[in-house]
Amino acid sequence: MASTTGGGLIVDILVAEGVEKVFGIPDGTYMGLLNALESHGIDLITPRHETTALHMAGAYARLTGRLGVAIASNGPGVANALPGVVVEEAEGNRVLLITSSRRTGISVPDRGGAYQYFDQVATISQAAKWSRGAREATRIPEMTRAALRASYTGRPGVVHLDVPENLMNGRAKEAPILPPDRYRSTTQAAPDPASVARAADLLSEASLPAIHAGGGVIHAQAHEALATVAEHLYAPVTTSWSGRGAMSEQSPLVWPITAIEATTKVRTAADVMLVLGSRIGETDWWGKQPYWDDNQKLIQVDIDESSIGRNKPVDLAITSDVGVFLEALASELKSRPAPSDQRRQAVDNLVADREADIAKLSKHLEDEAVPMNTAHVPNACMELFDESAVFVVDGGNTAVWANFFLRVRTPNTLLATPHFGMLGAGLGQALGAAEAFPDRQVCCIIGDGAFGFHPQEIETAVRNGNRVVFLVISDRQWGMVKMTQSIARHPVKMMIRKRLDDEETINTNLGEIGYDAMARSMGAAGERVADPAMLRPVLEKALAHDGCTVIHVDVDRAKHLWAPGLMHFKKMHQEPGG
């Protein structure tokens, strides 16, 4: 039998899985892998930091529904990757991380005192969905397939395969290449038909059914099926933070997460709630009163059985892929009566409340002062970017402002870290989006604090030809932290003056950095704007540029602190009274 390398054995399986891109930094400890990637035409996309590679892979997976693959080299490379592992696992993105480790002679077992060595498998196992190592070349195919089997079982997340450098680069016998359906399920878990019929009965007979869509809808790519069911039932759709983008917000039936009070009215008015791919966690108020109704009937559908009933008791539990369930439900609903006039009127009344909530935001856009009100940035993006553009939101108060003024017009076109709030992840996510959809516009609205974690990735965008527009919102402060300190330390003064003097908070101020000049030093286009009247021309110039652009946006520091809905955000982290 012909020979290959340990890395070649892994790549043979990646080819069978249809992998086209791998994200990571090259290293001699996995040359066998790199050589095989090259020979099979799989692109290696190289950032400047391993954490970025994980975020690129996670964004790629979330947007395309495919497997995201990242690599990291032994010791410091893997240490650098750890924050990305934690975040992408929390966000539930389907990522395979392949790492090299020190040769078996000093690591199996640990000899003690080895250079660039720690127990990578054990460390990552605390954060990832699955983490194992192959310690013999003959077991590399088996362990790679086991990683992929774990990846496609239950809730998506990060799976990790570790291979010592001498096995990765050493010669190995070629192994049979199996198609994926020979070692893992390639069909999605289907619901029990009787449960689907029962769900259809409950929803059809309800006075006011409503749907709560979580990130599971996006991972299942079930956007059209969700819209079909919502329209048939004439049911309002709310989403978790992670589920935002499950359905186009141009639909009158969708309540964006930022319509906070209107969303609470929907959740407390509904007598039957259909929860799809959501654990009903902290940012959903744990499903408790006064934000949800304890007396409503609850149908919960999830691919992960352990999530069902975990935070809110259910009346009907269904373990299934959300997309398969919605298609079956849509078929079942065809034989049910059309929504009553009373239900339609109730929903229309709730729509009126929602639109009144949203209209309150317009006051921010009437503010033409210089430096600008942050609201102008996402609002201008809505006017100028295509409906299919991918938006990435990163930061503290910046993320709040962006979320309130962006609208998801095409499903699954908004990226963030809603489960983890990880500052700096947005740069990698934007680059991953550009790799997933090179022909689409990609825009990242990011705070200056968040941008400071990985600004070197602008060079990555330039080197790889990624056309991304970065809008760096510069208020030169840790805004959300400053707001919390200000209210805690001098609440009356803060409420009257709307800001404290710099010396009245602890280490919340940042120095001046010219992000436009920084971008130009790395080969990108750089612009700076403070006047809202000049924002549109600057954005138009960026969109016309055939490459990466960084726009430094100076915003009013005091107004930026008072992001809309901030008090609701603070309350969300307290235990609801119900």
C-alpha positions as CSV (number, residue, x, y, z in Angstrom):
1,M,0.0,0.0,0.0
2,A,1.3,3.5,-0.9
3,S,2.4,5.8,1.9
4,T,1.4,9.4,2.9
5,T,1.8,11.4,6.1
6,G,-0.3,11.6,9.2
7,G,-1.4,15.1,8.0
8,G,-2.3,13.6,4.6
9,L,-4.6,11.1,6.3
10,I,-6.5,13.9,7.9
11,V,-6.7,15.9,4.6
12,D,-8.1,12.9,2.8
13,I,-11.1,12.9,5.1
14,L,-11.5,16.7,4.9
15,V,-11.7,16.3,1.1
16,A,-14.4,13.7,1.5
17,E,-16.3,16.2,3.7
18,G,-16.1,18.8,1.0
19,V,-13.8,21.2,2.9
20,E,-12.5,24.0,0.7
21,K,-10.9,26.4,3.2
22,V,-8.8,26.0,6.3
23,F,-8.0,28.9,8.6
24,G,-4.7,29.1,10.5
25,I,-1.0,30.0,10.7
26,P,1.6,27.7,9.0
27,D,4.1,25.9,11.2
28,G,6.7,23.2,10.7
29,T,5.0,20.9,13.2
30,Y,2.2,20.2,10.7
31,M,4.0,20.3,7.3
32,G,2.5,17.0,6.5
33,L,-1.0,18.6,6.8
34,L,0.0,21.8,4.9
35,N,1.5,19.8,2.0
36,A,-1.6,17.7,1.7
37,L,-3.9,20.8,1.8
38,E,-1.9,22.3,-1.1
39,S,-1.9,19.1,-3.2
40,H,-5.7,18.8,-2.8
41,G,-6.4,22.5,-3.6
42,I,-7.7,23.4,-0.2
43,D,-7.0,27.0,0.5
44,L,-5.1,27.9,3.7
45,I,-6.3,31.3,4.8
46,T,-3.7,32.8,7.2
47,P,-4.5,35.5,9.8
48,R,-2.0,37.2,12.2
49,H,-3.3,35.4,15.4
50,E,-4.7,32.0,16.1
51,T,-7.8,33.3,17.9
52,T,-8.7,35.1,14.7
53,A,-8.4,31.8,12.8
54,L,-11.1,30.3,15.1
55,H,-13.4,33.3,14.6
56,M,-12.9,33.1,10.9
57,A,-13.8,29.4,10.9
58,G,-16.8,30.0,13.1
59,A,-18.2,32.8,11.0
60,Y,-17.6,30.8,7.8
61,A,-19.5,27.9,9.4
62,R,-22.4,29.9,10.6
63,L,-23.0,31.7,7.3
64,T,-22.6,28.8,5.0
65,G,-23.9,25.9,7.1
66,R,-20.6,24.0,6.3
67,L,-17.8,22.8,8.5
68,G,-15.3,25.5,9.6
69,V,-11.8,24.2,10.0
70,A,-8.9,25.9,11.9
71,I,-5.4,24.8,12.8
72,A,-3.0,25.8,15.6
73,S,0.5,24.7,16.3
74,N,1.8,23.1,19.6
75,G,2.3,25.2,22.7
76,P,1.9,28.9,22.1
77,G,-0.1,28.5,19.0
78,V,-2.7,26.5,20.8
79,A,-2.6,28.8,23.8
80,N,-3.4,31.7,21.4
81,A,-6.3,29.7,20.0
82,L,-7.9,29.1,23.4
83,P,-10.1,32.3,23.6
84,G,-11.5,31.4,20.1
85,V,-12.3,27.9,21.2
86,V,-14.2,29.2,24.2
87,V,-16.2,31.7,22.2
88,E,-17.0,29.5,19.2
89,E,-18.2,26.7,21.4
90,A,-20.4,29.2,23.3
91,E,-21.8,30.5,20.1
92,G,-22.5,26.9,18.9
93,N,-20.6,27.2,15.6
94,R,-19.5,24.0,13.9
95,V,-15.7,24.2,14.0
96,L,-13.0,21.5,13.7
97,L,-9.7,22.5,15.4
98,I,-6.7,20.5,14.4
99,T,-3.6,21.0,16.5
100,S,0.0,19.7,16.5
101,S,1.7,18.7,19.7
102,R,5.2,17.7,20.7
103,R,6.6,14.4,19.6
104,T,5.3,11.2,21.3
105,G,8.7,10.5,22.9
106,I,8.4,13.4,25.3
107,S,4.6,14.0,25.5
108,V,3.1,10.5,25.8
109,P,3.4,10.4,28.7
110,D,4.6,13.9,29.7
111,R,8.3,13.6,30.3
112,G,8.5,16.9,32.3
113,G,10.3,20.0,31.3
114,A,9.5,19.8,27.5
115,Y,9.6,23.1,25.5
116,Q,6.3,24.5,24.2
117,Y,4.3,21.8,25.8
118,F,1.1,21.5,27.9
119,D,-1.7,19.0,27.9
120,Q,-3.6,20.5,25.0
121,V,-6.3,17.8,24.9
122,A,-7.2,18.1,28.6
123,T,-7.2,21.9,28.5
124,I,-9.4,22.2,25.5
125,S,-11.7,19.5,26.7
126,Q,-12.9,21.9,29.4
127,A,-14.2,24.3,26.8
128,A,-14.9,22.3,23.6
129,K,-17.6,19.9,22.8
130,W,-15.1,17.1,22.1
131,S,-11.3,16.9,22.5
132,R,-9.1,13.9,21.8
133,G,-5.7,13.0,20.5
134,A,-4.3,10.4,18.1
135,R,-1.2,8.8,19.6
136,E,-0.5,6.3,16.8
137,A,-0.4,7.0,13.1
138,T,-2.7,4.1,12.3
139,R,-5.5,5.7,14.5
140,I,-5.5,9.1,12.8
141,P,-8.3,8.3,10.3
142,E,-10.4,6.7,13.1
143,M,-9.9,9.7,15.4
144,T,-10.6,12.2,12.6
145,R,-13.9,10.5,11.8
146,A,-14.7,10.4,15.5
147,A,-14.2,14.2,15.7
148,L,-16.5,14.7,12.8
149,R,-19.1,12.3,14.2
150,A,-19.1,14.4,17.4
151,S,-19.3,17.6,15.4
152,Y,-22.5,16.5,13.6
153,T,-24.2,15.1,16.7
154,G,-26.5,17.4,18.7
155,R,-25.8,21.1,19.2
156,P,-22.9,22.3,17.0
157,G,-19.7,23.5,18.6
158,V,-16.0,23.0,18.6
159,V,-14.4,19.6,18.3
160,H,-10.6,19.2,18.6
161,L,-8.2,16.7,17.2
162,D,-4.6,16.7,18.4
163,V,-1.8,14.9,16.6
164,P,1.9,14.9,17.7
165,E,4.3,16.4,15.2
166,N,6.2,13.1,14.5
167,L,2.9,11.5,13.5
168,M,1.6,14.5,11.6
169,N,4.8,14.8,9.5
170,G,5.9,11.1,9.6
171,R,5.2,8.5,6.9
172,A,2.0,6.5,7.3
173,K,0.2,3.9,5.3
174,E,-2.7,5.2,3.2
175,A,-6.1,4.3,4.6
176,P,-9.4,3.7,2.8
177,I,-11.3,6.9,2.3
178,L,-14.9,6.5,3.4
179,P,-17.7,8.8,2.4
180,P,-19.2,10.7,5.3
181,D,-22.4,8.6,5.5
182,R,-20.2,5.5,6.3
183,Y,-19.1,7.0,9.7
184,R,-21.7,9.6,10.7
185,S,-25.3,10.5,10.1
186,T,-25.8,12.7,7.1
187,T,-29.5,13.1,7.6
188,Q,-31.0,15.4,10.2
189,A,-32.9,14.1,13.2
190,A,-36.6,14.0,12.4
191,P,-39.5,14.5,14.9
192,D,-42.1,12.0,15.9
193,P,-45.1,12.5,13.6
194,A,-47.6,12.3,16.5
195,S,-45.7,15.2,18.2
196,V,-45.8,17.3,15.1
197,A,-49.6,16.7,14.8
198,R,-50.0,17.7,18.5
199,A,-48.0,20.8,18.0
200,A,-50.1,21.7,15.0
201,D,-53.3,21.3,17.1
202,L,-52.0,23.4,19.9
203,L,-50.8,26.2,17.6
204,S,-53.9,26.2,15.4
205,E,-56.3,26.2,18.3
206,A,-54.5,28.9,20.3
207,S,-56.0,32.4,20.5
208,L,-52.6,33.9,20.0
209,P,-49.7,31.6,19.2
210,A,-46.2,33.0,19.0
211,I,-42.8,31.7,18.0
212,H,-39.5,32.2,19.7
213,A,-36.6,31.5,17.3
214,G,-33.1,30.8,18.7
215,G,-29.7,30.2,17.1
216,G,-30.8,26.6,16.2
217,V,-32.9,28.0,13.4
218,I,-29.8,29.7,11.8
219,H,-27.6,26.6,12.3
220,A,-30.3,24.5,10.6
221,Q,-30.6,27.1,7.8
222,A,-34.3,26.9,8.3
223,H,-35.2,30.5,7.4
224,E,-37.7,29.8,4.7
225,A,-39.5,27.1,6.7
226,L,-39.8,29.4,9.7
227,A,-41.3,32.1,7.5
228,T,-43.8,29.6,6.0
229,V,-45.0,28.5,9.4
230,A,-45.2,32.0,10.9
231,E,-47.2,33.2,7.9
232,H,-49.6,30.3,8.0
233,L,-50.3,30.8,11.7
234,Y,-50.1,34.6,11.5
235,A,-47.9,34.3,14.5
236,P,-45.5,36.9,15.9
237,V,-41.8,35.8,15.8
238,T,-39.5,36.9,18.6
239,T,-35.8,35.8,18.6
240,S,-33.1,35.2,21.1
241,W,-30.0,37.4,20.7
242,S,-28.3,34.4,18.9
243,G,-31.4,33.9,16.8
244,R,-31.5,37.4,15.4
245,G,-31.5,36.9,11.6
246,A,-33.5,33.7,11.7
247,M,-36.1,35.5,9.6
248,S,-36.1,38.7,7.7
249,E,-37.0,41.7,9.8
250,Q,-38.8,43.2,6.8
251,S,-41.6,40.8,7.6
252,P,-44.3,42.4,9.8
253,L,-44.4,39.3,11.8
254,V,-40.8,39.7,13.2
255,W,-40.1,41.5,16.5
256,P,-36.4,42.5,16.5
257,I,-34.6,42.0,19.9
258,T,-34.3,45.8,20.2
259,A,-38.1,46.3,20.4
260,I,-37.8,45.3,24.0
261,E,-41.1,46.4,25.5
262,A,-43.1,45.3,22.5
263,T,-41.4,41.9,22.6
264,T,-42.4,41.5,26.2
265,K,-46.0,42.2,25.2
266,V,-45.9,39.4,22.6
267,R,-44.4,36.9,25.0
268,T,-46.9,37.7,27.8
269,A,-49.9,37.9,25.5
270,A,-49.3,34.5,23.7
271,D,-51.2,31.5,25.1
272,V,-49.0,29.1,23.2
273,M,-45.3,29.6,22.6
274,L,-43.3,27.5,20.1
275,V,-39.6,27.7,21.1
276,L,-37.2,26.7,18.3
277,G,-33.5,26.0,18.9
278,S,-33.3,28.2,22.0
279,R,-32.3,27.3,25.6
280,I,-34.4,30.3,26.9
281,G,-31.3,31.6,28.7
282,E,-30.3,34.7,30.5
283,T,-30.9,37.1,27.6
284,D,-34.3,35.6,27.2
285,W,-35.0,36.5,30.9
286,W,-34.9,32.7,31.6
287,G,-38.5,32.5,30.3
288,K,-39.7,34.1,33.6
289,Q,-42.4,36.6,34.5
290,P,-42.9,39.5,34.1
291,Y,-41.2,39.0,30.6
292,W,-43.0,35.7,29.8
293,D,-46.3,34.2,30.9
294,D,-46.1,31.3,33.3
295,N,-49.6,30.1,32.2
296,Q,-49.0,29.7,28.5
297,K,-48.4,26.3,26.9
298,L,-44.9,25.8,25.7
299,I,-43.7,23.6,22.8
300,Q,-39.9,23.3,22.7
301,V,-38.0,21.9,19.8
302,D,-34.3,21.3,19.9
303,I,-31.6,19.1,18.4
304,D,-30.1,18.9,21.9
305,E,-32.4,16.9,24.2
306,S,-30.6,18.3,27.3
307,S,-31.8,21.8,26.5
308,I,-35.5,20.9,26.6
309,G,-37.2,22.0,29.7
310,R,-33.9,23.2,31.2
311,N,-35.0,26.7,32.1
312,K,-38.8,26.7,31.5
313,P,-41.2,23.8,32.0
314,V,-42.6,22.4,28.7
315,D,-46.0,21.0,27.7
316,L,-44.6,19.3,24.5
317,A,-41.0,18.3,24.1
318,I,-39.7,17.5,20.6
319,T,-36.1,16.4,19.9
320,S,-35.5,17.2,16.3
321,D,-33.5,19.2,13.9
322,V,-35.4,22.5,13.8
323,G,-35.5,22.7,10.0
324,V,-36.9,19.2,9.6
325,F,-39.5,19.9,12.3
326,L,-40.6,23.1,10.7
327,E,-41.0,21.5,7.3
328,A,-43.1,18.7,8.8
329,L,-45.2,21.3,10.8
330,A,-45.8,23.4,7.7
331,S,-47.1,20.3,5.9
332,E,-49.3,19.4,8.9
333,L,-50.7,22.9,9.1
334,K,-52.1,22.8,5.6
335,S,-55.0,20.8,6.9
336,R,-55.7,23.2,9.8
337,P,-58.1,26.2,9.6
338,A,-56.8,29.6,8.6
339,P,-56.1,32.1,11.4
340,S,-59.2,33.8,12.8
341,D,-60.0,37.4,12.4
342,Q,-59.6,37.8,16.1
343,R,-56.0,36.5,16.0
344,R,-55.1,38.7,13.1
345,Q,-56.5,41.8,14.9
346,A,-54.6,40.9,18.1
347,V,-51.3,40.6,16.1
348,D,-52.0,43.8,14.3
349,N,-52.4,45.6,17.6
350,L,-49.1,44.3,18.8
351,V,-47.5,45.4,15.5
352,A,-48.7,49.0,16.2
353,D,-47.1,48.8,19.7
354,R,-43.8,47.6,18.1
355,E,-43.7,50.4,15.5
356,A,-44.4,53.0,18.2
357,D,-41.4,51.6,20.1
358,I,-39.1,51.8,17.0
359,A,-40.3,55.3,16.1
360,K,-38.9,56.6,19.4
361,L,-35.4,56.0,18.1
362,S,-35.8,58.7,15.4
363,K,-34.8,61.5,17.8
364,H,-31.2,60.3,17.7
365,L,-31.1,60.8,13.9
366,E,-32.4,64.4,14.3
367,D,-29.2,65.2,16.2
368,E,-26.8,66.7,13.6
369,A,-24.1,67.8,16.1
370,V,-20.4,67.3,15.6
371,P,-18.9,64.9,16.6
372,M,-21.8,62.7,15.6
373,N,-24.4,60.8,17.4
374,T,-23.5,57.1,17.0
375,A,-26.9,56.3,15.6
376,H,-26.0,57.8,12.3
377,V,-23.5,55.1,11.5
378,P,-25.8,52.0,11.4
379,N,-28.6,54.1,9.9
380,A,-26.3,55.3,7.0
381,C,-25.3,51.7,6.5
382,M,-28.9,50.6,6.1
383,E,-29.3,53.2,3.3
384,L,-26.1,52.4,1.4
385,F,-25.3,48.7,1.8
386,D,-27.1,46.0,-0.2
387,E,-29.8,43.9,1.4
388,S,-27.6,40.9,1.2
389,A,-24.6,42.6,2.9
390,V,-23.2,40.8,6.0
391,F,-23.0,43.0,9.1
392,V,-20.7,42.3,12.0
393,V,-21.2,44.0,15.3
394,D,-18.5,44.1,18.0
395,G,-18.1,46.2,21.1
396,G,-20.0,47.3,24.2
397,N,-22.1,50.4,23.7
398,T,-21.2,50.3,20.0
399,A,-22.8,46.9,19.7
400,V,-26.0,48.3,21.4
401,W,-26.2,51.3,19.1
402,A,-25.6,49.1,16.0
403,N,-28.2,46.5,17.0
404,F,-30.8,49.2,17.6
405,F,-30.4,50.8,14.1
406,L,-29.6,47.8,11.9
407,R,-32.3,45.7,10.4
408,V,-31.7,42.2,9.2
409,R,-33.2,42.3,5.7
410,T,-31.8,39.0,4.5
411,P,-31.8,36.0,6.9
412,N,-28.4,35.1,8.5
413,T,-26.6,38.3,7.6
414,L,-25.8,39.5,11.1
415,L,-22.7,38.3,13.1
416,A,-21.8,39.0,16.7
417,T,-21.0,37.0,19.8
418,P,-24.4,37.2,21.5
419,H,-23.6,34.3,24.0
420,F,-20.2,35.7,25.0
421,G,-19.9,39.4,24.1
422,M,-16.3,38.8,23.1
423,L,-14.5,42.1,22.3
424,G,-12.3,41.8,19.2
425,A,-14.0,38.8,17.7
426,G,-15.6,41.0,15.0
427,L,-12.4,41.4,13.0
428,G,-12.0,37.6,12.5
429,Q,-15.8,37.3,11.9
430,A,-15.7,39.9,9.2
431,L,-12.8,38.2,7.4
432,G,-14.5,34.9,7.7
433,A,-17.6,36.4,6.1
434,A,-15.6,37.8,3.3
435,E,-14.1,34.3,2.7
436,A,-17.6,32.7,2.8
437,F,-19.1,35.2,0.4
438,P,-16.4,37.1,-1.6
439,D,-19.1,38.7,-3.8
440,R,-21.1,40.2,-1.0
441,Q,-20.5,43.4,0.8
442,V,-19.2,43.0,4.4
443,C,-19.4,45.7,7.0
444,C,-18.0,45.6,10.6
445,I,-19.2,48.2,13.1
446,I,-16.8,48.0,15.9
447,G,-15.9,50.0,19.0
448,D,-12.4,51.4,19.4
449,G,-11.8,49.3,22.5
450,A,-12.8,46.1,20.6
451,F,-10.8,47.0,17.5
452,G,-7.7,47.4,19.7
453,F,-7.6,43.6,20.4
454,H,-6.7,42.6,16.9
455,P,-6.1,45.6,14.7
456,Q,-3.2,43.8,12.9
457,E,-5.9,41.7,11.0
458,I,-6.4,44.7,8.7
459,E,-3.2,43.5,7.0
460,T,-4.8,40.0,6.8
461,A,-7.7,41.6,4.9
462,V,-5.3,43.4,2.5
463,R,-3.1,40.4,1.9
464,N,-6.1,38.1,1.2
465,G,-8.0,40.7,-0.9
466,N,-11.0,40.8,1.5
467,R,-13.3,43.7,0.7
468,V,-14.5,44.7,4.1
469,V,-15.6,48.1,5.4
470,F,-14.6,48.6,9.1
471,L,-16.3,51.4,10.9
472,V,-14.4,52.1,14.1
473,I,-16.5,54.0,16.6
474,S,-14.1,56.1,18.5
475,D,-15.2,57.5,21.9
476,R,-11.7,56.9,23.5
477,Q,-13.2,55.2,26.5
478,W,-14.4,51.9,27.9
479,G,-17.9,53.2,27.5
480,M,-20.0,50.5,29.0
481,V,-17.6,50.2,32.0
482,K,-17.6,53.9,32.4
483,M,-21.4,54.0,32.4
484,T,-21.6,51.3,35.1
485,Q,-19.0,53.1,37.3
486,S,-20.6,56.5,36.8
487,I,-24.0,55.4,38.0
488,A,-22.6,53.4,40.9
489,R,-20.3,56.1,42.1
490,H,-22.2,59.3,41.5
491,P,-25.8,58.4,40.4
492,V,-27.4,61.8,40.9
493,K,-24.7,63.8,39.2
494,M,-24.6,61.3,36.3
495,M,-28.4,61.5,35.8
496,I,-28.3,65.3,35.8
497,R,-25.0,66.0,33.8
498,K,-25.1,62.8,31.7
499,R,-21.4,62.3,32.2
500,L,-18.7,62.6,34.9
501,D,-15.3,64.3,34.7
502,D,-12.5,62.0,33.6
503,E,-10.9,61.7,37.0
504,E,-14.2,60.5,38.6
505,T,-14.0,57.0,37.1
506,I,-11.3,54.4,37.4
507,N,-9.1,53.8,34.3
508,T,-12.0,54.0,31.8
509,N,-10.4,56.5,29.4
510,L,-8.3,55.6,26.3
511,G,-5.8,57.6,24.4
512,E,-6.0,58.9,20.8
513,I,-5.2,56.4,18.0
514,G,-5.8,57.4,14.3
515,Y,-7.3,54.2,13.0
516,D,-7.4,55.6,9.5
517,A,-3.7,56.2,9.6
518,M,-3.1,52.8,11.1
519,A,-5.1,51.2,8.2
520,R,-3.1,53.1,5.6
521,S,0.2,51.8,7.2
522,M,-1.0,48.3,6.5
523,G,-2.1,48.9,2.9
524,A,-5.8,49.5,3.4
525,A,-7.8,52.6,2.6
526,G,-8.3,54.9,5.6
527,E,-10.8,57.7,6.2
528,R,-11.8,59.8,9.2
529,V,-15.2,61.5,9.8
530,A,-16.9,63.3,12.7
531,D,-19.6,65.3,10.9
532,P,-22.8,63.2,10.1
533,A,-23.2,65.2,6.9
534,M,-19.9,63.8,5.6
535,L,-20.6,60.2,6.6
536,R,-22.5,59.2,3.5
537,P,-19.8,60.4,1.0
538,V,-17.1,58.6,3.0
539,L,-19.2,55.3,3.0
540,E,-19.8,55.7,-0.8
541,K,-16.1,56.0,-1.3
542,A,-15.4,52.9,0.8
543,L,-18.0,50.9,-1.1
544,A,-16.4,51.9,-4.4
545,H,-12.9,50.9,-3.2
546,D,-11.7,47.5,-4.4
547,G,-10.2,46.4,-1.1
548,C,-10.4,46.9,2.6
549,T,-11.3,50.3,4.1
550,V,-11.1,51.4,7.7
551,I,-13.3,54.5,8.7
552,H,-12.4,56.2,11.9
553,V,-15.7,57.6,13.2
554,D,-15.5,60.2,16.0
555,V,-18.6,60.2,18.1
556,D,-19.9,62.3,21.0
557,R,-18.4,60.7,24.1
558,A,-21.2,61.6,26.4
559,K,-24.1,60.6,24.1
560,H,-22.4,57.4,23.2
561,L,-22.6,56.3,26.9
562,W,-26.4,56.5,26.8
563,A,-27.0,53.8,24.3
564,P,-30.7,53.0,23.8
565,G,-32.1,50.2,25.9
566,L,-29.1,50.2,28.2
567,M,-31.2,50.0,31.4
568,H,-33.0,46.9,30.0
569,F,-29.6,45.3,29.4
570,K,-28.6,45.9,33.0
571,K,-31.9,44.5,34.3
572,M,-31.4,41.4,32.1
573,H,-28.5,40.3,34.2
574,Q,-30.6,40.3,37.4
575,E,-32.8,37.4,38.3
576,P,-36.4,38.2,37.2
577,G,-39.0,38.3,40.0
578,G,-41.0,35.5,38.4
